[in-house]
Amino acid sequence: MYENASQIATDAVGNIRTVASFSAEKRVVATYNENCEALRKQGIRSGVVGGLGYGFTFLILHLTYGLCFYVGAQFVRQGKTTFPDVFKVRYVLICTYHLVQKY
């Protein structure tokens, strides 16, 4: 990714006398910054996409928790299950989430 910018910096340092004699320091720095700018934008874009994916994962996780507690509360209210059983189901969901996340 940084090959072009690295090459510009290497050439400028290797030929510092030539760059200085033609007063081309500003031009070399501008060229280097142009090459780095596209990479910076790409890094920001990939960071945003990664952050959205990470946030979506946790959204699904917490919505599942909420659904588990809501359905469990309805079952406890109707007398179909007990509160400790609701937490057992929650624990199974957490373990399943972590197994899926690893693979």
Backbone bond lengths (Angstrom), bond angles and torsions (degrees), N, CA, C in turn:
res aa  C-N    CA-C-N  psi(-1)  N-CA   C-N-CA  omega(-1)  CA-C   N-CA-C  phi
1 M - - - 1.449 - - 1.531 110.96 -
2 Y 1.308 115.75 -42.23 1.456 119.52 -175.87 1.532 112.26 -96.17
3 E 1.331 117.38 18.14 1.454 119.78 -175.24 1.522 111.95 -61.41
4 N 1.344 116.75 -46.82 1.469 119.57 -177.34 1.521 111.40 -65.16
5 A 1.333 116.67 -45.22 1.460 119.70 179.91 1.517 110.73 -64.81
6 S 1.324 116.54 -40.01 1.462 120.50 178.36 1.525 111.11 -65.31
7 Q 1.314 116.58 -38.89 1.466 120.30 179.24 1.529 110.77 -65.32
8 I 1.321 117.11 -40.19 1.468 120.64 178.57 1.526 110.35 -63.38
9 A 1.334 116.41 -44.37 1.459 119.79 179.59 1.527 111.16 -65.31
10 T 1.315 117.33 -41.10 1.469 121.45 -179.97 1.531 110.71 -64.20
11 D 1.322 116.18 -44.68 1.465 119.66 178.99 1.522 111.55 -64.70
12 A 1.322 117.15 -39.84 1.466 120.22 -179.07 1.524 110.93 -66.00
13 V 1.334 116.51 -42.34 1.468 119.20 179.75 1.528 110.42 -70.76
14 G 1.321 117.13 -39.74 1.462 120.67 179.67 1.516 112.85 -66.40
15 N 1.300 116.57 -31.22 1.470 121.33 -178.83 1.528 110.40 -115.63
16 I 1.315 115.78 43.61 1.460 120.07 -174.76 1.525 112.31 -61.32
17 R 1.312 117.88 -33.41 1.467 120.09 179.74 1.525 110.72 -67.13
18 T 1.314 116.42 -42.14 1.466 120.12 179.83 1.522 110.51 -66.06
19 V 1.332 115.75 -43.61 1.470 119.97 179.74 1.520 109.75 -61.98
20 A 1.313 116.46 -44.28 1.468 120.11 -178.97 1.520 111.86 -68.48
21 S 1.323 117.53 -37.34 1.465 119.31 -177.82 1.522 112.03 -67.89
22 F 1.333 117.71 -30.43 1.459 120.72 177.41 1.533 112.21 -93.60
23 S 1.326 116.69 4.65 1.478 122.16 -178.30 1.528 110.60 53.38
24 A 1.313 116.04 46.10 1.467 121.72 -175.49 1.525 112.62 -102.56
25 E 1.329 117.30 17.11 1.465 119.27 -177.82 1.521 111.80 -59.89
26 K 1.321 115.88 -45.25 1.476 119.45 -177.87 1.526 111.32 -65.21
27 R 1.308 116.54 -37.85 1.460 120.30 179.60 1.534 110.76 -67.50
28 V 1.333 117.01 -40.08 1.472 120.55 178.70 1.527 110.31 -66.30
29 V 1.321 116.57 -42.88 1.466 120.70 178.44 1.529 110.31 -64.30
30 A 1.323 117.34 -40.56 1.469 120.15 179.01 1.529 110.94 -64.40
31 T 1.322 116.94 -42.16 1.466 120.49 177.94 1.526 111.07 -63.16
32 Y 1.323 115.75 -42.37 1.466 120.41 178.15 1.531 110.60 -61.92
33 N 1.314 117.17 -45.37 1.473 121.09 179.96 1.529 111.63 -64.20
34 E 1.322 118.35 -36.92 1.475 121.06 177.43 1.522 110.89 -62.38
35 N 1.321 116.61 -41.66 1.467 119.97 179.01 1.526 111.49 -68.33
36 C 1.304 117.04 -34.32 1.468 120.40 179.38 1.527 111.86 -76.35
37 E 1.315 117.97 -27.46 1.475 121.53 -177.05 1.529 111.52 -63.63
38 A 1.312 117.77 -44.28 1.459 120.57 179.33 1.526 110.67 -62.92
39 L 1.315 117.07 -38.63 1.462 120.85 178.35 1.522 111.65 -68.22
40 R 1.325 116.41 -36.21 1.462 120.34 178.09 1.523 110.08 -64.57
41 K 1.321 116.98 -43.75 1.466 120.59 178.22 1.521 111.30 -63.05
42 Q 1.321 116.67 -40.07 1.458 120.39 178.23 1.527 110.56 -65.45
43 G 1.313 117.70 -38.53 1.462 121.54 177.35 1.513 112.62 -64.63
44 I 1.325 116.67 -40.62 1.463 120.74 177.35 1.521 109.92 -64.89
45 R 1.319 116.85 -43.46 1.466 121.05 -179.80 1.532 111.09 -61.55
46 S 1.327 116.58 -46.16 1.467 118.96 -179.78 1.523 111.13 -68.24
47 G 1.328 118.00 -31.22 1.457 120.83 175.80 1.517 112.24 -66.83
48 V 1.318 116.52 -40.91 1.466 120.25 178.16 1.525 110.89 -65.41
49 V 1.324 116.87 -43.80 1.463 120.24 179.57 1.524 110.39 -63.84
50 G 1.315 117.20 -43.59 1.457 120.61 177.88 1.518 112.32 -63.35
51 G 1.324 116.89 -40.97 1.461 120.76 178.27 1.516 112.31 -65.34
52 L 1.317 116.86 -39.83 1.463 119.60 177.53 1.528 111.57 -65.20
53 G 1.319 116.40 -40.80 1.464 119.85 177.41 1.519 111.72 -63.76
54 Y 1.330 116.20 -42.46 1.456 121.15 178.74 1.527 110.41 -64.05
55 G 1.330 116.77 -43.99 1.457 120.76 178.54 1.517 112.17 -64.47
56 F 1.327 117.33 -39.11 1.465 120.90 178.48 1.522 110.90 -63.68
57 T 1.330 116.37 -38.34 1.458 120.32 177.82 1.524 111.04 -60.23
58 F 1.321 116.94 -45.70 1.457 119.89 179.78 1.520 111.81 -71.58
59 L 1.319 118.03 -29.60 1.458 120.59 174.28 1.519 110.39 -61.07
60 I 1.315 116.51 -48.12 1.466 121.01 178.98 1.525 110.39 -61.52
61 L 1.326 116.44 -41.78 1.465 120.61 179.57 1.524 111.09 -59.90
62 H 1.307 117.84 -48.70 1.465 120.46 -176.80 1.530 112.44 -74.25
63 L 1.307 117.63 -31.24 1.462 119.02 173.55 1.528 110.61 -65.43
64 T 1.320 116.62 -36.52 1.469 120.28 176.43 1.520 110.77 -65.22
65 Y 1.335 116.83 -42.45 1.471 120.03 175.72 1.523 110.53 -58.45
66 G 1.316 116.20 -47.48 1.459 120.16 -178.86 1.521 111.73 -61.72
67 L 1.318 116.85 -43.44 1.456 120.33 178.45 1.522 111.03 -63.46
68 C 1.324 116.56 -40.47 1.464 120.95 178.61 1.524 110.74 -61.01
69 F 1.321 117.16 -45.94 1.466 119.94 -179.81 1.523 111.79 -68.56
70 Y 1.317 117.26 -37.49 1.466 119.77 179.72 1.523 110.89 -65.45
71 V 1.322 116.33 -50.22 1.468 120.18 -179.96 1.523 110.12 -64.82
72 G 1.326 116.46 -39.97 1.461 119.86 177.61 1.513 112.35 -62.47
73 A 1.327 117.03 -40.01 1.462 120.42 177.90 1.524 110.96 -64.90
74 Q 1.323 116.03 -38.27 1.466 119.09 178.15 1.532 110.54 -65.41
75 F 1.318 117.62 -40.94 1.464 121.27 178.69 1.531 111.55 -67.11
76 V 1.336 116.78 -39.54 1.470 119.82 177.75 1.521 109.69 -65.15
77 R 1.319 117.11 -41.12 1.469 121.18 -179.91 1.521 110.99 -63.69
78 Q 1.318 117.08 -36.43 1.469 120.93 179.97 1.523 112.25 -83.57
79 G 1.332 117.10 -6.74 1.454 120.69 178.63 1.511 114.17 81.18
80 K 1.321 118.82 15.80 1.461 122.21 -178.18 1.530 112.39 -84.49
81 T 1.329 118.30 -18.55 1.456 121.88 -179.12 1.519 109.28 -152.23
82 T 1.328 115.06 176.75 1.464 119.97 178.40 1.521 109.54 -112.81
83 F 1.328 115.13 164.61 1.459 120.13 -177.94 1.528 112.54 -64.17
84 P 1.344 119.80 -40.99 1.476 118.75 176.84 1.535 113.42 -61.41
85 D 1.327 116.84 -32.07 1.465 119.37 177.41 1.527 111.56 -66.58
86 V 1.324 116.09 -33.75 1.473 120.08 177.04 1.527 109.39 -62.89
87 F 1.324 117.26 -41.72 1.460 120.06 179.18 1.522 111.68 -69.71
88 K 1.313 118.28 -30.01 1.466 120.46 175.14 1.529 110.36 -64.23
89 V 1.319 116.14 -42.38 1.470 120.28 178.20 1.522 109.70 -64.64
90 R 1.324 117.04 -40.98 1.464 121.09 178.25 1.526 110.10 -60.54
91 Y 1.328 116.92 -42.55 1.460 121.21 179.55 1.532 110.72 -63.46
92 V 1.311 116.91 -40.94 1.466 120.54 178.09 1.530 110.03 -63.24
93 L 1.325 117.43 -40.63 1.467 120.30 178.14 1.528 111.31 -64.08
94 I 1.330 117.01 -40.19 1.468 120.09 178.67 1.523 110.19 -63.79
95 C 1.326 117.18 -45.21 1.470 120.42 179.77 1.516 111.18 -62.90
96 T 1.328 116.70 -41.46 1.465 120.88 178.62 1.526 110.86 -63.56
97 Y 1.315 116.50 -42.04 1.473 120.60 178.64 1.524 110.34 -59.42
98 H 1.327 116.96 -45.22 1.464 119.84 -178.43 1.523 111.78 -67.93
99 L 1.316 117.91 -34.09 1.459 120.13 176.88 1.532 111.12 -67.79
100 V 1.322 116.29 -42.58 1.469 120.22 179.72 1.525 110.00 -67.24
101 Q 1.310 116.73 -37.17 1.465 120.92 -178.24 1.525 111.18 -64.91
102 K 1.330 117.93 -33.44 1.469 120.40 -178.74 1.519 111.93 -70.77
103 Y 1.326 117.77 -29.62 1.466 120.52 -175.40 1.460 108.74 -112.39
